[in-house]
Amino acid sequence: MEKLVSALVFLLLFSFINGAESRKDPPPICSSSCGDSLEIRYPFRLPNDPFTCGDPGFELRCENNKTIMNFHGGLYYVKGISYDDHTIQLVDVNFSDDGKCSLPNRSLSTDEILMAIDDRYPGLVNFTYSYTLNYVRCSDSSVGSVNNSMVPCLTRNSSHVYVNVTNWSSLTSYDVPKTCKVIAMAPAFYEESVPVNPSYETVLKMQQSGFQMVWSVECRDCRAKGRGCVYKSADTTFLFECEKEN
């Protein structure tokens, strides 16, 4: 009888310990999609995913079977996420259609991304192929170097809109004639050679290519603790860790 009681006690203790250990196990990897074949998993999530899935700071939206990200008040279609390289590709919702003539949904300069004002997205993927599309409105059609590519749907008799393409830096008020004004900007990642005076057809391709940023949970968490965020090693340009404390 004593042996039977001892065996039952052992089984109960084993079940309790095993159950406690299992509760310590990490939750299963969650994966969802929006209908556009894009895999959405940690740290990204959709609003209807279980609360244990993803990180609330990396929440995306799903509209009309397309994955959308709200970045600094602008809406962007998510065209790709690399979970190995920690990169994300975005296209302004106003630029998604082939040949669509429009201003960006929200003016966003490449400088804003480079200033790392968002700890979740600490930089661009590649500076060599990063450009800024500067949309300039002029009251005079003879405005010299800024009239690279006319935006046909936005140009009127007394108002001419052009797109001036620069490397990652943006145009300023000092770069344009007094009869012109920069009305919007958009970043672009384009892996082809861009001529000095690109055609509007080239600009449309650049709009539709969108731009690529690095994403990092670690960098966000480091800065939330008041610590600097640095590359993990010289060979990992997309992986970050907290700066060592002195």
ROKE-967461 format. One record per residue (C-alpha): x, y negated, z; residue number from 1. Coordinates in steps of 0.2 Angstrom, whole numbers, plus 5000, padded with zeros to 4 digits. Each point is the difference from the previous one (the first is absolute). Layout:
residues N
@u:X	v:Y	w:Z	zadren:NUM
...
end
This chain:
residues 246
@u:5000	v:5000	w:5000	zadren:1
@u:5014	v:4988	w:5004	zadren:2
@u:5008	v:5004	w:4984	zadren:3
@u:4984	v:4995	w:4991	zadren:4
@u:4998	v:4984	w:5009	zadren:5
@u:5018	v:4995	w:4997	zadren:6
@u:4998	v:5004	w:4981	zadren:7
@u:4984	v:4989	w:4999	zadren:8
@u:5009	v:4986	w:5009	zadren:9
@u:5015	v:5001	w:4988	zadren:10
@u:4988	v:5000	w:4985	zadren:11
@u:4991	v:4985	w:5007	zadren:12
@u:5017	v:4991	w:5003	zadren:13
@u:5006	v:5004	w:4983	zadren:14
@u:4984	v:4994	w:4992	zadren:15
@u:5001	v:4984	w:5009	zadren:16
@u:5018	v:4997	w:4996	zadren:17
@u:4998	v:5004	w:4982	zadren:18
@u:4985	v:4989	w:4999	zadren:19
@u:5009	v:4985	w:5008	zadren:20
@u:5015	v:5003	w:4988	zadren:21
@u:4988	v:5000	w:4985	zadren:22
@u:4993	v:4984	w:5005	zadren:23
@u:5017	v:4992	w:4999	zadren:24
@u:5002	v:5006	w:4981	zadren:25
@u:4999	v:4985	w:4988	zadren:26
@u:4983	v:4999	w:4990	zadren:27
@u:5000	v:5008	w:4983	zadren:28
@u:5006	v:4989	w:4986	zadren:29
@u:4985	v:4991	w:4993	zadren:30
@u:4998	v:4997	w:4981	zadren:31
@u:4986	v:4991	w:4991	zadren:32
@u:4997	v:4992	w:4983	zadren:33
@u:4988	v:4987	w:4992	zadren:34
@u:4997	v:5008	w:4984	zadren:35
@u:5014	v:4993	w:4990	zadren:36
@u:5012	v:5015	w:5004	zadren:37
@u:5010	v:4990	w:5012	zadren:38
@u:5005	v:5010	w:5015	zadren:39
@u:4997	v:4990	w:5016	zadren:40
@u:5009	v:5007	w:5016	zadren:41
@u:5010	v:4993	w:5014	zadren:42
@u:5003	v:4986	w:5003	zadren:43
@u:4986	v:4995	w:4988	zadren:44
@u:4982	v:5004	w:5004	zadren:45
@u:4982	v:4996	w:4994	zadren:46
@u:4987	v:4992	w:5011	zadren:47
@u:4989	v:5016	w:5001	zadren:48
@u:5015	v:5011	w:5004	zadren:49
@u:5000	v:5008	w:5018	zadren:50
@u:5008	v:4988	w:5012	zadren:51
@u:5015	v:5012	w:5002	zadren:52
@u:5005	v:4998	w:4982	zadren:53
@u:5012	v:4987	w:4995	zadren:54
@u:5004	v:4983	w:5008	zadren:55
@u:4987	v:4986	w:5002	zadren:56
@u:5013	v:4987	w:4993	zadren:57
@u:5001	v:5009	w:4984	zadren:58
@u:4982	v:5002	w:4996	zadren:59
@u:4994	v:5000	w:4982	zadren:60
@u:4983	v:4998	w:4992	zadren:61
@u:4991	v:5011	w:4987	zadren:62
@u:4988	v:4991	w:4988	zadren:63
@u:4993	v:5007	w:4983	zadren:64
@u:5013	v:5015	w:5002	zadren:65
@u:5015	v:4988	w:5001	zadren:66
@u:5011	v:4998	w:5014	zadren:67
@u:5002	v:4981	w:5005	zadren:68
@u:5011	v:4992	w:5012	zadren:69
@u:4997	v:4983	w:5008	zadren:70
@u:5018	v:4991	w:5001	zadren:71
@u:5000	v:4983	w:5007	zadren:72
@u:4982	v:4996	w:4995	zadren:73
@u:5002	v:5006	w:4982	zadren:74
@u:4993	v:5016	w:4993	zadren:75
@u:5011	v:5013	w:4991	zadren:76
@u:4997	v:5017	w:4992	zadren:77
@u:5012	v:5013	w:5007	zadren:78
@u:5008	v:5008	w:4985	zadren:79
@u:5013	v:5011	w:5009	zadren:80
@u:5007	v:5004	w:5017	zadren:81
@u:5016	v:5009	w:5002	zadren:82
@u:5002	v:5009	w:5017	zadren:83
@u:5018	v:5005	w:4996	zadren:84
@u:5006	v:4983	w:4996	zadren:85
@u:4988	v:4990	w:5011	zadren:86
@u:4994	v:4989	w:4985	zadren:87
@u:4983	v:4994	w:4995	zadren:88
@u:4995	v:4993	w:4983	zadren:89
@u:4986	v:4987	w:4999	zadren:90
@u:4991	v:4991	w:4986	zadren:91
@u:4989	v:4985	w:5002	zadren:92
@u:4982	v:5005	w:4998	zadren:93
@u:4998	v:4985	w:4987	zadren:94
@u:5014	v:5008	w:4989	zadren:95
@u:4994	v:5018	w:5000	zadren:96
@u:4991	v:5000	w:4983	zadren:97
@u:5010	v:5002	w:4984	zadren:98
@u:5002	v:4983	w:4992	zadren:99
@u:4990	v:4990	w:5014	zadren:100
@u:5003	v:4982	w:5000	zadren:101
@u:4999	v:4993	w:5018	zadren:102
@u:5009	v:4992	w:5014	zadren:103
@u:5005	v:5011	w:5015	zadren:104
@u:4987	v:5004	w:5013	zadren:105
@u:5011	v:4991	w:5013	zadren:106
@u:5016	v:4990	w:4996	zadren:107
@u:5014	v:5010	w:5007	zadren:108
@u:5019	v:4996	w:4997	zadren:109
@u:5014	v:5012	w:5000	zadren:110
@u:5008	v:4988	w:5013	zadren:111
@u:4986	v:5004	w:5012	zadren:112
@u:5004	v:5019	w:4999	zadren:113
@u:5019	v:4997	w:5002	zadren:114
@u:4997	v:4989	w:5016	zadren:115
@u:4994	v:5016	w:5008	zadren:116
@u:4985	v:4992	w:5008	zadren:117
@u:4992	v:5016	w:5001	zadren:118
@u:5009	v:5013	w:5011	zadren:119
@u:4992	v:5015	w:4991	zadren:120
@u:5007	v:4995	w:4983	zadren:121
@u:5018	v:4994	w:5003	zadren:122
@u:5005	v:4997	w:4982	zadren:123
@u:5000	v:5003	w:4981	zadren:124
@u:5005	v:5016	w:4992	zadren:125
@u:5012	v:4994	w:4987	zadren:126
@u:5006	v:4982	w:4997	zadren:127
@u:5006	v:5003	w:4983	zadren:128
@u:4983	v:5003	w:4993	zadren:129
@u:4990	v:4988	w:5011	zadren:130
@u:4993	v:4984	w:4993	zadren:131
@u:4988	v:4987	w:5004	zadren:132
@u:4986	v:4995	w:4988	zadren:133
@u:4997	v:4981	w:5003	zadren:134
@u:4983	v:4993	w:4994	zadren:135
@u:5001	v:4982	w:4995	zadren:136
@u:4986	v:4988	w:4995	zadren:137
@u:5005	v:4985	w:4990	zadren:138
@u:4991	v:4985	w:4993	zadren:139
@u:5012	v:4998	w:4986	zadren:140
@u:5004	v:5014	w:4987	zadren:141
@u:5018	v:4993	w:4998	zadren:142
@u:5007	v:5006	w:5016	zadren:143
@u:5017	v:5007	w:4995	zadren:144
@u:5007	v:5016	w:5009	zadren:145
@u:4984	v:5004	w:5010	zadren:146
@u:4989	v:5004	w:4985	zadren:147
@u:5007	v:5017	w:4997	zadren:148
@u:4983	v:5010	w:4998	zadren:149
@u:4983	v:4992	w:4999	zadren:150
@u:4986	v:5008	w:5009	zadren:151
@u:4986	v:4999	w:4987	zadren:152
@u:4985	v:5003	w:5011	zadren:153
@u:5005	v:4986	w:5012	zadren:154
@u:5006	v:4987	w:4987	zadren:155
@u:4988	v:4985	w:4995	zadren:156
@u:5003	v:4985	w:4990	zadren:157
@u:5005	v:4989	w:5015	zadren:158
@u:5008	v:5014	w:5010	zadren:159
@u:5013	v:5013	w:4995	zadren:160
@u:5004	v:5015	w:5011	zadren:161
@u:5017	v:5009	w:4997	zadren:162
@u:5009	v:5014	w:5008	zadren:163
@u:5019	v:4996	w:5004	zadren:164
@u:5010	v:5016	w:5004	zadren:165
@u:5014	v:4998	w:5012	zadren:166
@u:5011	v:5013	w:5009	zadren:167
@u:4994	v:5003	w:5018	zadren:168
@u:5001	v:4982	w:5005	zadren:169
@u:4985	v:4989	w:4997	zadren:170
@u:4997	v:4983	w:4991	zadren:171
@u:4999	v:4985	w:5011	zadren:172
@u:4993	v:4983	w:4997	zadren:173
@u:5017	v:4994	w:4995	zadren:174
@u:5001	v:5013	w:4986	zadren:175
@u:4985	v:4994	w:4991	zadren:176
@u:4995	v:4983	w:4991	zadren:177
@u:4990	v:4988	w:5009	zadren:178
@u:4985	v:5004	w:4988	zadren:179
@u:5000	v:5018	w:5007	zadren:180
@u:4996	v:5009	w:5016	zadren:181
@u:5004	v:5018	w:5005	zadren:182
@u:4982	v:5007	w:5004	zadren:183
@u:5005	v:5019	w:5004	zadren:184
@u:5014	v:5012	w:5001	zadren:185
@u:5000	v:5019	w:4998	zadren:186
@u:5015	v:5012	w:5003	zadren:187
@u:5004	v:5013	w:4986	zadren:188
@u:5011	v:5015	w:4999	zadren:189
@u:5005	v:5003	w:4982	zadren:190
@u:5013	v:5012	w:4994	zadren:191
@u:5002	v:4994	w:4983	zadren:192
@u:5010	v:4985	w:4994	zadren:193
@u:4991	v:4984	w:5001	zadren:194
@u:5004	v:4987	w:4987	zadren:195
@u:5003	v:4982	w:5005	zadren:196
@u:4983	v:4995	w:4992	zadren:197
@u:4989	v:5015	w:5002	zadren:198
@u:4984	v:5001	w:4990	zadren:199
@u:4984	v:5001	w:5009	zadren:200
@u:4998	v:5018	w:4995	zadren:201
@u:5016	v:5003	w:5010	zadren:202
@u:4993	v:4991	w:5014	zadren:203
@u:4984	v:5010	w:5000	zadren:204
@u:5011	v:5016	w:5001	zadren:205
@u:5009	v:4992	w:5015	zadren:206
@u:4984	v:4996	w:5008	zadren:207
@u:4994	v:5018	w:4998	zadren:208
@u:5016	v:5007	w:5007	zadren:209
@u:4997	v:4993	w:5017	zadren:210
@u:5014	v:5000	w:5013	zadren:211
@u:5009	v:5012	w:5012	zadren:212
@u:5003	v:4997	w:5018	zadren:213
@u:5008	v:5010	w:5014	zadren:214
@u:4989	v:5006	w:5014	zadren:215
@u:5007	v:5005	w:5017	zadren:216
@u:4991	v:5005	w:5016	zadren:217
@u:5017	v:4999	w:5009	zadren:218
@u:5003	v:4982	w:4995	zadren:219
@u:4983	v:4995	w:5006	zadren:220
@u:5002	v:5008	w:5017	zadren:221
@u:5018	v:4993	w:5002	zadren:222
@u:4995	v:4983	w:4998	zadren:223
@u:4984	v:5002	w:5011	zadren:224
@u:5013	v:5004	w:5014	zadren:225
@u:5009	v:4984	w:4996	zadren:226
@u:5015	v:5010	w:4992	zadren:227
@u:5008	v:4998	w:4983	zadren:228
@u:4997	v:5012	w:4986	zadren:229
@u:5015	v:5006	w:4990	zadren:230
@u:5003	v:5013	w:4987	zadren:231
@u:5003	v:5018	w:5007	zadren:232
@u:5015	v:5002	w:4990	zadren:233
@u:5009	v:4993	w:4985	zadren:234
@u:4993	v:5014	w:4989	zadren:235
@u:4982	v:4998	w:5006	zadren:236
@u:4994	v:4983	w:4993	zadren:237
@u:4981	v:5004	w:5004	zadren:238
@u:5002	v:5008	w:5017	zadren:239
@u:5002	v:4989	w:5016	zadren:240
@u:5003	v:5001	w:5018	zadren:241
@u:5001	v:4988	w:5015	zadren:242
@u:5016	v:4989	w:5002	zadren:243
@u:5011	v:5007	w:5014	zadren:244
@u:4998	v:4990	w:5016	zadren:245
@u:5016	v:4992	w:5007	zadren:246
end
